[in-house]
Amino acid sequence: MDLLNQQSKKYPKKVAIQYNKTVMSYEQLNTTVQAIANTYYHDIKDTRIGIKVKNPLEAIICILAALRAGKTIYLLNHHYKTYTEELIKAYHLKTVLTTCIKNPLNSQKNINITSKSSIRLFTTGSTGQAKCVIHSIDTLLASADIINKSLHYTHHDIWNCQLPFYHVSGLAILWRTLLAGATIQLDPSKTPYTHISCVEKQFEFLIKNPPKHPLKCILIGGSPIKKKLLLSAIQQNLPIYQSYGLTETGSACAITPLSKDTLNLSGKPLPHIKLKIKHKYIFVKGKSRCLGFEYPNNTITNLNPNNYYNTQDYGCLTQDNQLKVFGRSSRMIIINGENIQLETIETMVKTLHNIKEFYMLAIKKNETLTLYGLVELENKQQNYKPFIKNAIKKHFSSLCIPEDIIEHSFKNALKLSYSDIKKTIQST
């Protein structure tokens, strides 16, 4: 490949991956990946393949092997149910991997593959329409290089990865580890480790159960975290780094150590990204920014590397060039590390029988986002709430289920303000 091949020669006996009782050195990982890559190259004729692998160790091996075989890979959320199946159909993915090959071709049959592979990460636009963010190995490595330097992640370190590889947050940790020649640890309870990335649920556990071994970095920023937890972390002198980034930038593009002075900040833009504010929107360009987007039916939009990309996030830069993020202009929210586009859920619900209109929103209660739904029915219906909730769970996951669904007349629904809807919910 390649980076893995290089590191297997440089650090052959160094532990690359730890998962439960499995420990793989760089040499062992490279040999395994090569054998499976040969099999993919010879036996899978499709150049575009989906990867929907639940086991994190197998997910890593499948990703690296498919890329080495020159495939374009589409990383699929195995938690989502019908929605993921619809994406597979919409993007015409004939081959979808759910596990590693048990009996790969003999690794002695190595072939010199010129990799033209690329990586697709699914996200959604403001209309709820599915799209893929297109990354290359080079864009992800550009991010990994700078972040490794910013967080002092080296060959001697271990990153505890509890985040999925179908999200840029987990995938980025893999590339940082390979580039550093470090170790990626896939068992949440395994210690010691030097680095860890957290969403709020994981962060709260870490604050209440601080590790007894030395830590170099706790990276946060994928989702909002309660202020009281951040203050508790500061009091414990934990090495917290806040960040701002998105799928389109291949992970973080601004980072700052957490302190009382930086509580509401996301740091200065990192060297690999240029950032500007225009009409209160955050615009970015740089080496780690994605190459473009793919939509259903093989429609691809390439981004000009010289142009800035509108993140659709609101923010400003302070006098000392620190980024302060106000929020998203789109209705995408993050719960337990899952990106949830409310329009996508609404679009699905409105296809159900007897549903005339449906609207979702997230309201902060005690610093926690809680989902609610407003529904207008074609005809009166008993038990419409469990009907809608079960459909959402079946199509997406339990994270997307609203706490309550309230009947509402949608006359001029699109003109309702957030405060109007909030009052409607609070009055029920």
Secondary structure, DSSP 4 states (H G I P E B T S, - for coil): --HHHHHHHHSTTSEEEEETTEEEEHHHHHHHHHHHHHHHHHH---SEEEE---SHHHHHHHHHHHHHTT-EEEE--SS--HHHHHHHHHTT--EEESS--SSPPPGGG--------EEEEEEE-TTS-EEEEEE-HHHHHHHHHHHHHHTT--TT-EEE--S-TTSHHHHHHHHHHHHHT-EEE--TT----SEEE--HHHHHHHHHS--SS--SEEEE-SS---HHHHHHHHHTT--EEEEEEEGGGTEEEEEEE--GGGTT--BEEPTTEEEEEETTEEEEEETTS--EEEETTTEEEEPPTTS-EEEEEEEEE-TTS-EEEEEESS-EEEETTEEEEHHHHHHHHTTSTTEEEEEEEEEEETTEEEEEEEEEESS--TTHHHHHHHHHHHHS-GGG--SEEEE---TTGGG--HHHHHHHHHT-
